[in-house]
């Protein structure tokens, strides 16, 4: 059930009561499937809803001096535009990397539920602060590391974030990126990215084929990247989600507005 993606994410950063989980399960939403390269928001848009990533990857990006710069990736369970509750004009673009599915939740409902549940306000606030922490780490990665370290660090981060929501399988994960996506995230040319990926393979650190990345020696890769998960601020362990999935849910099998408790990703 799609609400569990968000609950699983928040459980790893703050923990939620059964009552607060139930409030999230009742959120009204609309599902949307996105093709590779499809935009959710463009710079200058004024969204009236926030996005939950259900599957796939999104990128936050902006064209700077005729070059596309990616400043964040988002995975299942992330809400990449929570800030739009208080900063109404988008100053960047949100784009699907590969195919993805998102759920949009009205700002009006989010504000209502946060007024009723202070713990959820704290959870969303903490999640926004973690996004800021990740952004700072990206600035440091681009500004201080050479190409090998930048790409190694990106792979370590993605693996760890996917692991936190149960999407890392025996040190491997699906990654629908092309080398241009990595180049745009790491401030490199595609040729340079190709060389670094080949060197990572040569050193026996990763294998990357058919959109699957396998971490062959995760400890050595993290050492090469100077990677520490501290900036992700995840709890050491998280309670299992406990949700009365049908409580207060309005059934809607048409793909239109409904409750996050009702729909399952097809």
Buried (B, 14 or more C-beta within 10 A) or exposed (E): BBBBBBBBBBBBBBBBEEEBBBBBBBBBBBBBBBEBEBEBBEBEBEBEBBBBBBBBBBBBBEEEEEEBBBBBBBBBBBBBBBBBBEEEEBEBBBBBBBBBBBBBBBBEBBEEBBEEBEBBBEBBEBBBEBBEBBBEBBEEBBEEBEBBBBBBBBBBBBBBBBBBBEBBEEBBBBBBBBBEBBBBBBBBEBEBBBBBBEBBBEBEBBEBEEEEBBBBBBEBBBEBBBBEBEBBBBEEEBBEBEBBBEEEBEEBEEEEEBBBBBBEEE
